[in-house]
Amino acid sequence: MRAITVRDREAGVAGLTLEDLAPPHAAENDVVLRVHAAGFTRGELDWPATWTDRSGRDRTPSVPGHEVSGVVTELGYGTTGLTVGQRVFGLTDWTRDGALAEYVAVEARNLAPLPADVDHAVAAALPVSGLTAWQALFDHGRLTAGQTVLIHGATGAVGSIAVQLAQEVGARVIGTGRSTDRDTVLDLGAHVFFDLKADRWEEAGPVDVVFDVIGGDILDRSAALVRAGGTLVTIAHPPSVRPDDGRALFFVVEPDRDRLADLARRLRYDRLRIRVGAVRTLAEAPEALASKERVPGRTIIRVAED
């Protein structure tokens, strides 16, 4: 099979190449997917799991791309809940080869059924961003109707979904970003927008939840906005400044089949909008992922047609 691989940690995305690899086989509780579309996170080339397995052994050449949408072609022993020929989408394991390939082996529990009328390219843009937004707001932030949430980076892949989910649950949503993002964020459902560079966004507080995807000084300054009993949640790095009377936490997204299925239903019934900015072929993946051009929305790799 053809796959995008990486062998040199220092080269970063410039080290991505297209080569032929042996196709995977389904281990116990696995399925093998014919990949139709895959998502890639630039930061994953810095993750230790990209380079070593769970035992710490080198696993290069490594296939990146941990968001996948495709069709089941093989079932491993003990697999339940999925069938050969079924359309599915979800997350691949961080310490195993990813989805920038024609075939990938995935634990069945990490996948959810994909409705026939949801495009694979759209589905591949959803798992990491959708699950991250949900887990940040509700599992960790405990956001409920009537509360106020401040979402930094509200026009990004994760932030834009978080805005929509928070607005739907009945929270007051404050979004931040670049000045050019204002109309987009308000259109997604935010009630207020602050330009991180030009506006005095610290005046947005107090809020019940801050969800940060940026880190650094933005994260540190956000702690003071959290009201007593509130929560500062980030996916950037562990917080160094904590609210005076609240929680602060960093987390890494986890697979969740039931939540993926719920997010897919939201897509199907137009209750959730996903921004796919560019769709490229597998052969174009190295160039597309190394590009410095800012494309609104996610860049997705389409591996096969439906």
C-alpha positions, 0 to 999 in steps of 0.5 A: 500500500502507499503511505506517508511516512516520517523517519527523521524527527529533526526534519519535521513536516519537511521529512514526510515522504510517500512510499510503499509499505506492507498493508496492516492486519487486524489484531485482536479487537482491531479493524482494518479500514480502507482509508477514504480521508485523513486528518493531520495535526502538525504538532504530532511530529513532536509527540514521543508516541510518533517515534516510539511504541508503548514500550519505548522502542523505535517504530520508524518509519512512522505513518502520521495522521490520527483522524480517519474516515473510511470503510471496514475491510477486515475484522480482528478476533473479538471485534464487536459493533462493526461490520465489513463494508461499514462506513466509520470514522474516528481516532487511531492510536497515538502509538501506532501508525496513522491514517495517511495511508491506503489502509490502517488498523484501528481499535474498533472501540475508537471508531463510530458509524458514519452516516451515508450522507456525511462526506468522508473529508468532513468526517475526517476533520471532526474526531480530534477537534470535536472530541477535544471541544466537547471534553474541554467544555463539558467533561472538564469544564462542567459548563451548563446552561446560563454560565459564561465561557471564554473561548480563546482561538474561537475561529480555529478547528477546535475553538469553532466547534466549542463555540457552537457546542457552548451556544447550543447548550445555552451558555453565554459565549465570548470568543477571541481571535484575530480582528479578521475572525470577528464576523466568523466567530459571531456567525458561529454563535458567540455573543461577544468577540475580542481581538486578542491584540487590539481589545482589552479582553481581560475585561471579559471576566469574570467567567465560569469557564475559560477554554484555551488552545493558545497557551503562553501569556494568553493562558497565564493572563486568563487565570484571573478571569475565572470566578470562584469555583470556575475552571481554566481548561487548556490543551496547550500545556500545563498551566503555570498560573491558577485561578485564586479560587478555581480549577486549572487543568491540561488534558489530552483528548481521548477516544469516545465512540458514543460521543463521536456518533453524537457529533456525526448526528449533529453534522448530519442534521446541520447542528454543527458546521465543520470548516474544511479549507483544502482537500489534497490527495495522498501524493500531495500530502507532504507539500500540503502539510509543509505549506506555510500558507494560512488556509481557513479551515482544516486541510484534509487528505483524501486517499480514496473516493467513496 
